């Protein structure tokens, strides 16, 4: 599992014939462990996750483009098994710590790769020069995919914090500049907003509200300095926040709402948005704002996870998602003082925030990330892996001076 996660940092540089065997190896080892392995703690959260997956299957069957829905869902059984396997192997603090290290390392590697490409036009992951581009995507397919960096940063923060505050400070000093450069060069507004939200939530939960306010103030000062110096055209990109009425996402959202109005209960079918974002379908159903021009390209998803769920799975699909995520959060409601639970909750908050502008469950890494976070929350809700950390948390909080 750890080896597979590390391949994600390299993006397309790692061929599928390398990545897929690793992922299927996780599945195979999990199945074999269930059959012949020792007794493990029971897997939690199967009912809400199972209901979400059941709705997924039903919306494939009711889809107007059944073959497309089925073809784009081939990774979902693997993701579901990963949810089970993770809970079976994450039974000690050491196992959870290794996973935190690996996830944090993936985020750091992507940030360093993006920063190196922006400054030196060279990728330390592929060890090759890269073309100078207006927007940097690091080793990932699209610049907006760099939102994975702030989503994974809480795991790096917690792994460093657990080894002492000097480790945390050193990590911020070493990796922080790379994160800033990579996100700035990506020109991804979603990544910028997610970074601000992640810093605020993690600082509030782990360090206290004073640190949270300080983190936002520091980030705001950096943003203002970048805006004033107009580094890499950030001023024009930031100005897009004031022109939301002409943003391409507006048209996507209106089409998604039209799909939902026609099929409110089960939607039009999973992963079929691109089949309806066509003038032949939306021209008689959607009224765009005055002066708005729809994007004349193929757009496979709605760029808003709530609208994606409503348009493709209907109210029942959205309800199943809310239940699945809400139940996992409720599992750690009594362990909020555990910094590990705070890190996972922060990552989930960043994931959900980013999903309002871009993320889609059509991407296998997005679905994998979601189910990984849910599995972690369910496991951290267990007393055997959370009790020791919860006892230590008040002392840590006092040392931080925030609570």
C-alpha positions in Angstrom: 0.0 0.0 0.0 2.8 2.4 0.9 4.6 1.6 -2.3 1.5 2.3 -4.4 0.9 5.7 -2.7 4.4 6.7 -3.5 3.8 6.1 -7.2 1.0 8.7 -7.1 3.6 11.5 -6.6 5.1 10.6 -10.0 1.8 10.9 -11.8 2.0 9.8 -15.5 5.7 9.2 -15.1 4.9 5.8 -13.5 3.3 3.6 -16.2 0.1 1.9 -15.4 1.8 -1.6 -15.7 3.8 -0.6 -12.6 1.0 1.1 -10.6 -1.9 -1.3 -11.2 -0.1 -4.5 -10.0 0.8 -2.6 -6.8 -2.9 -1.7 -6.2 -4.1 -5.2 -7.1 -1.5 -6.5 -4.8 -3.1 -4.6 -1.9 -6.4 -6.2 -2.8 -4.9 -9.7 -3.0 -3.0 -9.4 0.2 -6.1 -8.1 2.0 -8.2 -11.0 0.7 -5.5 -13.5 1.7 -5.2 -11.9 5.2 -9.0 -12.2 5.7 -8.9 -15.9 4.8 -5.7 -17.2 6.5 -4.5 -14.3 8.6 -4.8 -13.7 12.3 -7.9 -12.3 14.0 -8.2 -8.6 13.4 -10.5 -5.9 14.8 -13.8 -5.8 13.0 -14.2 -3.5 10.0 -16.4 -0.6 10.9 -18.5 1.7 8.6 -19.6 -1.1 6.3 -23.3 -0.2 6.4 -23.0 3.5 5.2 -20.2 2.6 2.8 -22.2 -0.3 1.5 -25.3 1.8 1.0 -23.3 4.4 -0.9 -21.9 1.7 -3.2 -25.3 0.1 -3.6 -26.7 3.4 -4.8 -23.7 3.6 -7.2 -24.7 0.2 -8.7 -28.4 1.2 -9.0 -27.5 4.4 -10.8 -25.4 2.4 -13.2 -28.4 0.2 -13.9 -30.7 3.2 -14.4 -28.2 5.3 -16.4 -29.1 6.5 -19.8 -25.6 5.6 -20.8 -25.1 2.3 -19.0 -22.0 1.2 -20.8 -20.2 4.5 -20.1 -21.2 4.4 -16.4 -20.0 0.9 -16.0 -16.8 1.4 -17.9 -15.8 4.4 -15.7 -16.7 2.6 -12.5 -14.2 -0.3 -12.9 -12.0 1.0 -10.1 -14.8 1.3 -7.5 -14.6 -2.3 -6.3 -10.9 -1.9 -5.7 -11.4 1.3 -3.8 -14.0 -0.5 -1.6 -11.7 -3.3 -0.9 -8.9 -0.8 0.0 -11.3 0.6 2.6 -11.6 -2.8 4.2 -7.9 -3.7 3.9 -6.8 -0.4 5.5 -8.9 -1.0 8.6 -7.5 -4.5 8.9 -3.9 -3.5 8.8 -4.0 -0.1 10.7 -4.2 -1.7 14.1 -1.2 -0.1 15.8 0.2 3.4 16.3 3.2 2.4 14.3 1.2 1.3 11.2 -0.8 4.5 11.3 2.4 6.5 11.7 3.9 4.9 8.6 0.9 5.7 6.6 0.9 9.3 7.8 4.6 9.5 6.8 3.9 8.1 3.3 1.0 10.4 2.7 2.9 13.4 3.9 5.9 12.4 1.8 3.7 12.2 -1.4 2.5 15.7 -0.8 6.0 17.0 -0.2 7.4 15.3 -3.3 4.7 16.8 -5.5 5.4 20.3 -4.0 9.1 20.0 -4.5 8.7 18.7 -8.1 6.3 21.6 -8.9 8.7 24.2 -7.4 11.7 22.8 -9.3 9.7 22.9 -12.6 8.7 26.5 -11.9 12.2 27.7 -11.0 14.6 25.5 -13.0 12.3 24.0 -15.7 13.5 20.6 -14.5 11.7 17.7 -12.8 13.5 15.9 -9.9 11.0 13.1 -10.2 11.5 12.3 -13.9 15.1 13.7 -13.9 14.4 15.5 -17.1 14.0 19.1 -18.3 10.4 20.3 -18.8 9.0 23.0 -21.1 8.3 26.4 -19.6 4.6 26.7 -19.1 2.2 29.4 -17.9 0.7 27.0 -15.3 2.7 24.2 -13.6 1.1 20.8 -12.9 4.2 19.2 -11.4 4.1 15.4 -12.1 0.3 15.5 -12.2 -2.0 15.6 -15.3 -3.5 19.1 -14.6 -2.5 22.2 -12.6 -5.7 21.9 -10.6 -4.6 18.5 -9.4 -2.0 20.2 -7.2 -4.8 20.6 -4.7 -3.6 17.2 -3.5 -0.7 19.0 -1.8 -2.7 20.9 0.8 -5.0 17.9 1.2 -2.0 15.8 2.2 -0.1 18.4 4.2 -1.9 17.6 7.5 -0.3 14.1 7.5 3.2 15.7 7.1 2.4 18.2 9.9 1.3 15.5 12.3 4.1 13.1 11.5 6.6 15.9 12.2 4.7 17.2 15.3 4.7 13.8 16.9 8.5 13.9 16.8 8.7 17.3 18.5 8.0 20.9 17.7 11.5 21.4 16.4 10.8 18.8 13.7 7.6 20.6 12.8 9.3 23.9 12.6 12.2 22.5 10.5 9.7 20.8 8.2 7.8 24.0 7.6 11.0 25.9 6.9 12.2 23.3 4.4 9.0 22.3 2.6 7.0 25.5 3.1 8.8 27.5 0.3 8.3 24.7 -2.1 4.6 24.5 -1.4 4.2 28.2 -1.9 6.1 28.2 -5.2 4.3 25.1 -6.5 0.8 26.3 -5.7 1.6 29.8 -6.9 2.9 28.5 -10.2 -0.1 26.2 -10.7 -2.4 29.3 -10.7 -5.0 27.0 -9.3 -7.5 29.1 -7.3 -8.9 25.9 -5.8 -5.5 24.9 -4.5 -5.0 28.4 -3.0 -8.3 28.4 -1.2 -7.8 24.8 0.0 -4.3 25.7 1.4 -5.7 28.6 3.4 -8.5 26.4 4.8 -6.2 23.5 5.7 -3.8 25.7 7.5 -6.6 27.3 9.5 -8.4 24.1 10.4 -5.3 22.2 11.4 -3.9 25.1 13.4 -7.2 25.5 15.3 -7.6 21.8 16.1 -4.1 21.0 17.1 -2.4 24.3 18.2 -5.3 26.5 19.2 -7.2 29.5 17.9 -4.3 32.0 18.3 -2.1 29.9 16.1 -4.9 29.6 13.6 -5.3 33.3 13.4 -1.6 33.7 13.1 -1.4 31.2 10.3 -4.1 33.0 8.3 -2.4 36.3 9.0 0.9 35.0 7.8 -0.6 33.4 4.7 -2.5 36.6 4.0 0.8 38.6 4.2 2.4 36.3 1.7 -0.5 36.5 -0.6 -0.5 40.3 -0.5 3.2 40.4 -1.2 2.8 38.1 -4.2 -0.1 40.2 -5.5 1.8 43.4 -5.1 4.9 42.1 -6.9 2.6 40.3 -9.5 4.8 37.2 -9.4 4.0 34.8 -12.3 0.9 36.8 -13.2 -0.8 36.1 -9.9 -2.6 39.5 -10.0 -4.6 38.7 -13.1 -5.4 35.2 -11.8 -6.6 36.5 -8.4 -8.7 39.0 -10.3 -10.8 36.1 -11.6 -12.3 35.8 -8.1 -14.2 39.0 -8.9 -15.5 37.7 -12.3 -17.3 34.6 -11.1 -20.3 35.4 -13.4 -18.2 34.7 -16.4 -16.4 31.7 -14.9 -16.7 28.5 -17.0 -17.9 26.6 -14.0 -21.1 28.6 -13.9 -22.3 26.9 -17.1 -21.4 23.5 -15.8 -23.3 24.1 -12.6 -26.4 25.2 -14.4 -26.3 22.1 -16.7 -25.9 19.9 -13.6 -29.0 21.5 -12.0 -31.0 20.9 -15.2 -30.0 17.2 -15.1 -31.1 17.1 -11.4 -34.4 18.7 -12.2 -35.2 16.0 -14.8 -34.1 13.1 -12.6 -34.3 14.2 -9.0 -34.2 10.9 -7.2 -31.5 8.8 -8.9 -30.0 11.3 -11.3 -29.0 10.6 -14.9 -26.4 7.9 -14.1 -22.9 8.0 -12.6 -20.2 9.7 -14.6 -22.5 10.7 -17.4 -22.2 14.5 -17.0 -20.1 14.9 -20.2 -22.9 13.3 -22.2 -25.3 16.1 -21.2 -23.0 19.0 -21.3 -23.6 19.4 -25.0 -25.6 22.1 -26.8 -27.9 19.5 -28.3 -29.1 18.7 -24.8 -28.8 21.9 -22.7 -29.8 24.5 -25.3 -33.5 24.0 -24.6 -33.1 23.4 -20.9 -30.6 25.9 -19.5 -30.7 29.7 -19.5 -27.2 31.1 -19.1 -26.5 34.6 -17.6 -26.4 37.5 -20.1 -23.1 37.6 -21.9 -22.1 34.2 -20.8 -20.5 31.9 -23.4 -20.5 28.1 -22.5 -17.2 26.3 -22.9 -17.1 24.6 -26.3 -15.0 21.7 -25.1 -15.7 18.3 -23.6 -16.1 18.6 -19.8 -16.6 15.2 -18.2 -17.7 16.4 -14.7 -19.6 19.2 -13.0 -16.7 20.7 -11.0 -18.8 20.6 -7.9 -19.2 17.3 -6.0 -22.6 18.1 -4.6 -24.0 19.0 -8.0 -22.2 16.0 -9.5 -24.0 13.7 -7.0 -27.3 15.4 -7.5 -27.1 15.3 -11.3 -25.8 11.8 -11.6 -27.2 10.0 -8.5 -30.0 12.3 -7.4 -31.2 13.0 -3.9 -30.7 9.4 -2.8 -27.1 9.5 -4.0 -26.3 12.7 -2.2 -28.0 11.4 1.0 -25.9 8.2 0.8 -22.7 10.3 0.5 -23.6 12.6 3.4 -24.4 9.5 5.6 -21.1 7.8 4.6 -19.0 10.8 5.4 -21.0 12.0 8.4 -20.8 8.5 10.0 -17.0 8.4 9.7 -16.7 11.9 11.3 -19.1 10.9 14.1 -16.8 7.9 14.7 -14.1 10.2 16.1 -16.3 12.7 17.8 -15.0 11.7 21.2 -11.3 11.7 20.1 -11.0 15.2 18.7 -8.1 15.8 21.2 -6.1 13.1 19.3 -3.8 15.1 16.9 -4.0 12.2 14.5 -7.7 12.4 14.2 -7.4 16.2 13.9 -5.0 15.7 10.9 -7.4 13.3 9.1 -10.4 15.6 9.8 -8.4 18.5 8.4 -7.5 16.6 5.3 -11.1 15.6 4.9 -12.2 19.2 5.3 -9.7 20.2 2.6 -11.0 17.4 0.3 -14.6 18.5 0.7 -13.7 22.1 0.3 -11.8 21.4 -2.9 -14.6 19.2 -4.2 -16.9 22.3 -4.3 -14.8 23.7 -7.3 -13.1 20.8 -9.0 -12.7 17.3 -7.5 -14.7 14.4 -9.0 -15.2 10.8 -8.0 -14.6 9.9 -11.6 -10.9 10.2 -10.9 -9.6 7.0 -9.3 -7.1 8.9 -7.0 -9.9 11.1 -5.7 -12.1 8.1 -4.8 -9.1 6.3 -3.3 -8.3 9.4 -1.2 -11.8 9.7 0.0 -12.1 6.1 1.1 -8.7 6.2 2.7 -9.7 9.1 4.8 -12.9 7.4 5.8 -11.1 4.2 6.8 -8.6 6.2 8.9 -11.4 8.0 10.7 -13.2 4.7 11.5 -10.0 3.1 12.7 -9.0 6.1 14.8 -12.4 6.0 16.5 -11.4 2.7 18.1 -10.1 2.8 21.7 -7.1 0.5 21.0 -5.5 3.0 18.6 -6.7 6.2 20.1 -6.6 5.9 23.8 -2.9 6.6 24.3 -2.9 9.7 22.0 -6.0 11.1 23.7 -4.3 11.0 27.1 -1.2 12.8 25.7 -3.1 15.4 23.8 -3.9 17.8 26.7 -0.2 18.0 27.5 0.7 18.7 23.9 -2.0 21.3 23.7 -0.6 23.0 26.8 2.9 23.0 25.3 1.6 24.6 22.1 0.1 27.4 24.2 -3.0 27.6 22.2 -5.8 26.0 24.1 
